Amino acid sequence: MTKCDVTIVGAGPYGISAAAHLRTIKGLEVRVFGEPMSFWDRNMPAGMFLRSNWTATQIADPHGALTLEAFMAASGNRIQQPVPLHSFVQYGLWYQRQAVPGLEQRKITRIESGAPGFRVILEDGEVIQSRRVVVAAGIRSFAWRPPEFGNLPSTLASHTCEHSDLATFAGKQVLVIGGGQSALESAALLHEAGAHAEVVAKSHTIHWLQGTLSKTLHSRLGPFVRRLLYAPTDVGPAGLSQLLARPDLLKYLPRGLKNKLWMRAIRPAGARWLVDRLRDVPIRLGRSVVSVTVVGDRVKVRLDDGSERTADHVLLGTGYRVDIAKYEFLAPKLVQSIRRVQGYPQLRRGLETSMDGFHILGAPACWSFGPLLQFVSGTHYASRALTGCIAGKDVMQLEKQQHHESPAYSHS
Ligand SMILES: Cc1cc2nc3c(=O)[nH]c(=O)nc-3n(C[C@H](O)[C@H](O)[C@H](O)COP(=O)(O)OP(=O)(O)OC[C@H]3O[C@@H](n4cnc5c(N)ncnc54)[C@H](O)[C@@H]3O)c2cc1C
């Protein structure tokens, strides 16, 4: 068994940013596990663009040096706006090579309480005794599949996160369920790849982002008003954006109001640049699926207006529902000892769960810190808060340890 101070599970934006920040604490031994940017590379469709704007697409690093601009200068690649998925993956991999070169691309299969600290077991059987654990494992485990589609094989119905190449549906009839960015962009990509796509969504309207009001506020009122209304984090509408960018202020609001603001900030919506691309894609709004039957090698879907569709495939753009019990690597006993609300952990300062030394970053942190934490721009808050907490709590302990081992220790 080996020992370390902090184990980070995950090498997406949150994991690599946390690692880069924690490495500024001298003497702290941090190990990071995961395949870098794997969710973006394998679970999003080729040809996709990021919905977040340029400033909100920067992964936080402690020195402010690993920016998209620095990546462009280093690689000689120009990145257009909106940022293409492929460029963002390349940026993330470059960031990881610069800031977290010692990353270990192994999977963690189990984490259990191993008082003091945690026992972390790797796929090859290595066991690490870690004083702290930081989970930054993303949302892949939370993909939501409506129960009507529960029994269908993945050849007939799949979640959008199961695809990295929608061109495999060329020539096929594909019914896309959902009215958010992922469903709408998938429909556009399917159409452009030569599939016959149709969208069915429960909502009665599609909320298109960057409408006339937003455009006016963004560009016509000048940079001062824009900065006043919109934080660089780009989460939420005018005004609200500034509040959501400050999780430490948000926590003082009553729960009911916080939930309302959260829902408003993440309501299903499509980027304006999809409008033209969806012109020839039929979109059926205000409809729900009532039954699903397999007919030969196709699937028949009945809607609540009595109409039916027979498709080769149903693509579920039905989003994600956080429930940390779905992280397979967490021992059930460990999950049970974490205070939770509807699957979300209740987090304290430093994104620490009710279990001392156990931190969770990314989308599961939204219940405590607001919707910012489910976006790349939340890495700025999360990494700083985590590092501040660990530096504050562990300094004494590390100093004591180092006093015996070596004299040099400081927090840079
Ligand atoms: C279609 C789509 C489009 C999106 N577009 C945007 C956007 O434009 N802007 C934005 O800010 N956000 C966007 N998001 C949200 C995005 O998912 C998050 O911002 C971001 O991925 C959060 O990063 P993360 O590090 O928490 O998770 P991830 O990027 O999912 O990284 C998780 C990491 O954990 C690793 N991992 C998981 N389990 C284990 C294990 N057992 N052992 C070891 N490693 C493990 C994975 O390999 C991976 O490296 C989008 C999401 C979707 C689904």
The ligand as a Gaussian input file, in Angstrom:
#p B3LYP/6-31G(d) Opt

LIG

0 1
 C      -23.127000      18.109000     -24.721000
 C      -22.528000      18.960000     -23.639000
 C      -22.046000      20.211000     -23.935000
 C      -21.469000      20.997000     -22.933000
 N      -21.008000      22.233000     -23.268000
 C      -20.451000      23.009000     -22.301000
 C      -19.943000      24.308000     -22.616000
 O      -20.035000      24.786000     -23.739000
 N      -19.342000      25.017000     -21.616000
 C      -19.229000      24.539000     -20.335000
 O      -18.669000      25.217000     -19.489000
 N      -19.713000      23.324000     -20.021000
 C      -20.319000      22.562000     -20.955000
 N      -20.811000      21.319000     -20.632000
 C      -20.725000      20.866000     -19.242000
 C      -19.432000      20.060000     -19.052000
 O      -19.749000      18.711000     -18.968000
 C      -18.723000      20.494000     -17.825000
 O      -18.449000      21.879000     -17.889000
 C      -17.348000      19.840000     -17.618000
 O      -17.201000      18.634000     -18.298000
 C      -17.124000      19.630000     -16.180000
 O      -15.844000      19.100000     -16.032000
 P      -15.526000      17.930000     -15.016000
 O      -14.061000      17.954000     -14.841000
 O      -16.416000      18.073000     -13.824000
 O      -16.029000      16.590000     -15.731000
 P      -15.553000      15.808000     -17.028000
 O      -15.062000      16.719000     -18.071000
 O      -16.685000      14.916000     -17.373000
 O      -14.339000      14.920000     -16.532000
 C      -14.510000      13.775000     -15.736000
 C      -13.201000      13.050000     -15.632000
 O      -13.325000      12.016000     -14.669000
 C      -12.693000      10.852000     -15.157000
 N      -13.222000       9.725000     -14.404000
 C      -14.503000       9.388000     -14.203000
 N      -14.586000       8.262000     -13.437000
 C      -13.303000       7.922000     -13.143000
 C      -12.724000       6.866000     -12.388000
 N      -13.457000       5.929000     -11.788000
 N      -11.365000       6.798000     -12.293000
 C      -10.597000       7.727000     -12.898000
 N      -11.107000       8.756000     -13.619000
 C      -12.442000       8.847000     -13.741000
 C      -12.972000      10.893000     -16.637000
 O      -12.073000      10.069000     -17.363000
 C      -12.729000      12.374000     -16.910000
 O      -11.352000      12.592000     -17.078000
 C      -21.391000      20.519000     -21.613000
 C      -21.896000      19.236000     -21.309000
 C      -22.462000      18.470000     -22.308000
 C      -22.996000      17.121000     -21.952000

